[in-house]
Every structure is written in structure tokens, then in C-alpha cells.
Amino acid sequence: MSLDTRIKLNNGTAIPCVGFGTYKIKDGNEAYASTKAALENGYVHVDTAAFYENEKYVGNAVKDFLSVSDLKREDLFITSKVWKTEAGYEKTLKAFERTMDEIGLDYLDLYLIHWPSSYAFDDDWENTNRSTWKAMMEIYKSGRVKAIGVSNFLTHHLNALMESEVIPAVDQIEINPGFMQEETVKFCQSNGILVEAWSPLGRGKSLAHPVLEELAAKYGKTVAQIILRWDIQHDIVPLPKSVHEERIIENADVFDFEISDEDMNKIDDMEPYGNSGHSPDE
Ligand SMILES: NC(=O)c1ccc[n+]([C@@H]2O[C@H](COP(=O)([O-])OP(=O)(O)OC[C@H]3O[C@@H](n4cnc5c(N)ncnc54)[C@H](OP(=O)(O)O)[C@@H]3O)[C@@H](O)[C@H]2O)c1
């Protein structure tokens, strides 16, 4: 297994098993440099979004990397997302065009609805999600994205899309030890929807947990590596973010060990310590 080991999505597109996250890297130079560092260190999968305001710099890093690399565009996997203010058919189509102008690539590998419309904000949330999804399906059929999916969708949001002509290929949700979202993961994995983990390191919050520190010492790895390996062994694609090259390298060095079933259970059974505070229904 390596960073380029791929998992087949429900439409046949293959997604690399770890992605490089780019949230909160708003500074253009930093977004460019860290994405380029990730690609130069073997990552072939990058996650961005219109909301991150860095699509242009991520796209530039991809193009510059490809101009000197033996790899081709099809060897990379690039994701972006439509932000929640752009929900609905027309707005989503327009948001996609803006994303493509910004990122400057011929196509995306994956395009996601960043957050669902929810009953907390929209009485007609199911229909709003369906009409956003209708635009996503149209974009998919145009061939300019290889797969479409959602993010932060819980089971009830997903249910509104499950009768569609195209079923979401991916649900990108927050997952870290202590916040496992079992119900959504179970629903996705039993319906052929691949789960990606955002904030796999709990934005750093997970890194000082004694259970994980003990396992890190046992396996001779870092806590970050234990968590990312735990995701992979759960068939979940983690998207670690770092602006530091040594951490970018560290987060990719997760293929030379295996966590035992017993230790996987120990992590699964960790006391919940809370999520980032954002629930799609709040
Ligand atoms: N769909 C969504 O709604 C959503 C929401 C949030 C995130 N995401 C995606 O998921 C990606 C990851 O989530 P995230 O950025 O929130 O959090 P994360 O990857 O869990 O954690 C990133 C934080 O951990 C630090 N870090 C990274 N590797 C480390 C290591 N080996 N040792 C110690 N510290 C380390 C980083 O610091 P430095 O950068 O300073 O190294 C940063 O502060 C995002 O970048 C984005 O692509 C999606």
C-alpha cells in the first residue's frame, strides 16, 4: 500500500487512499507551497473548496508540479466543493464555473456539496438538496468532473438523494478518534458511499490523547500516524492538512505498519471528546 493505492468509488472512478487537506491555508503563497510540497512528497490527492479561497493557488501548484513531473493529470485526484450559500440548481451551476475558472484545470476528479441544506435553516431543505444535487448530476454528465458527492451529510440528508439517478460517490465528514459518526459511516459503507475524514487529527486536538500516545510508543510511530492508519484500516480516506513539510512527510508515512484488531478497538472505544462544534443541523 502507498499514497497512490486507490479505492474504487461506486461509479468506477478510483480515489487515492489519503488526500492532502488545504482548509485554512488562505495565504496564496502558503497554499501553493504546501500543495506543491505534498505533491513532491508523493501525495496524488488534494482536497480544496471554493470556501477555502485557495483554489487558484492549489490549481497553480498542480499545474507547475505536472509541468516538471513524469506524472500526468490523470495520475492526480483533485477535489473541490460548492459552498452552502450556493445551494440550489442555478447557483450551483454558476458556482462550479467559478471554481473551474479559479482552479484552472480541465476537469475535477470529485466535486462535493460542502454542507447540506438543513431543517434548521430551510423549511424545504430536502427539495433544496435535491435541486443542488440535480445541478451536480448535470455537471457530472458533462464530463467535467469524474465523480460527485457530498460533505457533512448525515443519514437523513443522504436519504433525500438515494433515489436519484446518480448516488453520491463520497461523503466527506468530520471523523477523528472520539468522534466517529458511526451511524453515518455505517449508512455510507453499506450503501456504497466512500467516507472521507475531515479534521482527521481533530485540528491537532487528538494529538495529546494518552490512549493514542501509548499506541504511538508501542508501534514506534507518531500519534498523527496512528490516527491516519486507523482511518485507512476502517476504509476511510483521511485528508490531513499541514503547512509544514516535515509533517506533510510524517502524515504520509503510514504504510509500513498495521494496527492490530485489539488496538483498533481501543481507539474505537475512546471516550468521545467532542467535534469541531459544527453540526449540519445547528
Ligand atoms: N468538508 C468540510 O466541511 C471540511 C471541514 C474541515 C476540513 N475539511 C478538509 O479536511 C482537511 C483536514 O482537516 P483540518 O485541516 O480541519 O484538520 P486536521 O488535518 O485534522 O489538522 C490540521 C492541524 O494539525 C496540524 N498538524 C498536521 N499534521 C500534524 C502532525 N503530523 N503533527 C502535529 N500537528 C499536525 C496542522 O498544523 P500545521 O498546518 O501548522 O502543520 C493543523 O493545525 C482540511 O484541510 C480540508 O481539506 C473539510
The ligand as an SDF file (V2000), in Angstrom:
LIG
                    3D

 48 52  0  0  0  0  0  0  0  0999 V2000
  -15.8760   19.2540    4.2680 N   0  0  0  0  0  0  0  0  0  0  0  0
  -15.7100   20.0230    5.3080 C   0  0  0  0  0  0  0  0  0  0  0  0
  -16.6540   20.6480    5.8390 O   0  0  0  0  0  0  0  0  0  0  0  0
  -14.3390   20.1680    5.8770 C   0  0  0  0  0  0  0  0  0  0  0  0
  -14.1500   20.8130    7.1050 C   0  0  0  0  0  0  0  0  0  0  0  0
  -12.8650   20.9000    7.6060 C   0  0  0  0  0  0  0  0  0  0  0  0
  -11.8010   20.3570    6.9030 C   0  0  0  0  0  0  0  0  0  0  0  0
  -12.0020   19.7590    5.6820 N   0  0  0  0  0  0  0  0  0  0  0  0
  -10.8890   19.1670    4.8920 C   0  0  0  0  0  0  0  0  0  0  0  0
  -10.1730   18.2570    5.7160 O   0  0  0  0  0  0  0  0  0  0  0  0
   -8.8080   18.6960    5.8110 C   0  0  0  0  0  0  0  0  0  0  0  0
   -8.2160   18.3420    7.1660 C   0  0  0  0  0  0  0  0  0  0  0  0
   -8.9250   18.9470    8.2290 O   0  0  0  0  0  0  0  0  0  0  0  0
   -8.3440   20.1510    9.0980 P   0  0  0  0  0  0  0  0  0  0  0  0
   -7.3980   20.9560    8.2800 O   0  0  0  0  0  0  0  0  0  0  0  0
   -9.5100   20.8240    9.7020 O   0  0  0  0  0  0  0  0  0  0  0  0
   -7.6030   19.4460   10.3020 O   0  0  0  0  0  0  0  0  0  0  0  0
   -6.5130   18.2920   10.5370 P   0  0  0  0  0  0  0  0  0  0  0  0
   -5.8980   17.8270    9.2830 O   0  0  0  0  0  0  0  0  0  0  0  0
   -7.1460   17.3220   11.4480 O   0  0  0  0  0  0  0  0  0  0  0  0
   -5.4390   19.0600   11.4170 O   0  0  0  0  0  0  0  0  0  0  0  0
   -4.6680   20.0860   10.8790 C   0  0  0  0  0  0  0  0  0  0  0  0
   -3.8900   20.6910   12.0540 C   0  0  0  0  0  0  0  0  0  0  0  0
   -2.9970   19.7180   12.5990 O   0  0  0  0  0  0  0  0  0  0  0  0
   -1.6530   20.1750   12.4660 C   0  0  0  0  0  0  0  0  0  0  0  0
   -0.8720   19.0070   12.0460 N   0  0  0  0  0  0  0  0  0  0  0  0
   -0.9340   18.3700   10.8470 C   0  0  0  0  0  0  0  0  0  0  0  0
   -0.1140   17.3070   10.8380 N   0  0  0  0  0  0  0  0  0  0  0  0
    0.4860   17.2710   12.0580 C   0  0  0  0  0  0  0  0  0  0  0  0
    1.4280   16.4020   12.6440 C   0  0  0  0  0  0  0  0  0  0  0  0
    1.9220   15.3580   11.9880 N   0  0  0  0  0  0  0  0  0  0  0  0
    1.8130   16.6490   13.9330 N   0  0  0  0  0  0  0  0  0  0  0  0
    1.3050   17.7050   14.6060 C   0  0  0  0  0  0  0  0  0  0  0  0
    0.3920   18.5660   14.0890 N   0  0  0  0  0  0  0  0  0  0  0  0
   -0.0100   18.3480   12.8260 C   0  0  0  0  0  0  0  0  0  0  0  0
   -1.6820   21.2720   11.4260 C   0  0  0  0  0  0  0  0  0  0  0  0
   -0.7180   22.2560   11.7040 O   0  0  0  0  0  0  0  0  0  0  0  0
    0.2840   22.8730   10.6040 P   0  0  0  0  0  0  0  0  0  0  0  0
   -0.5270   23.1360    9.3450 O   0  0  0  0  0  0  0  0  0  0  0  0
    0.7660   24.1080   11.2660 O   0  0  0  0  0  0  0  0  0  0  0  0
    1.3530   21.8460   10.4000 O   0  0  0  0  0  0  0  0  0  0  0  0
   -3.0790   21.8640   11.6450 C   0  0  0  0  0  0  0  0  0  0  0  0
   -3.0710   22.7610   12.7330 O   0  0  0  0  0  0  0  0  0  0  0  0
   -8.9220   20.2000    5.5640 C   0  0  0  0  0  0  0  0  0  0  0  0
   -7.6930   20.8090    5.3310 O   0  0  0  0  0  0  0  0  0  0  0  0
   -9.9170   20.2310    4.4290 C   0  0  0  0  0  0  0  0  0  0  0  0
   -9.2860   19.8800    3.2010 O   0  0  0  0  0  0  0  0  0  0  0  0
  -13.2550   19.6570    5.1740 C   0  0  0  0  0  0  0  0  0  0  0  0
  1  2  1  0
  2  3  2  0
  2  4  1  0
  4  5  1  0
  4 48  2  0
  5  6  2  0
  6  7  1  0
  7  8  2  0
  8  9  1  0
  8 48  1  0
  9 10  1  0
  9 46  1  0
 10 11  1  0
 11 12  1  0
 11 44  1  0
 12 13  1  0
 13 14  1  0
 14 15  2  0
 14 16  1  0
 14 17  1  0
 17 18  1  0
 18 19  2  0
 18 20  1  0
 18 21  1  0
 21 22  1  0
 22 23  1  0
 23 24  1  0
 23 42  1  0
 24 25  1  0
 25 26  1  0
 25 36  1  0
 26 27  1  0
 26 35  1  0
 27 28  2  0
 28 29  1  0
 29 30  1  0
 29 35  2  0
 30 31  1  0
 30 32  2  0
 32 33  1  0
 33 34  2  0
 34 35  1  0
 36 37  1  0
 36 42  1  0
 37 38  1  0
 38 39  2  0
 38 40  1  0
 38 41  1  0
 42 43  1  0
 44 45  1  0
 44 46  1  0
 46 47  1  0
M  CHG  2   8   1  16  -1
M  END
$$$$
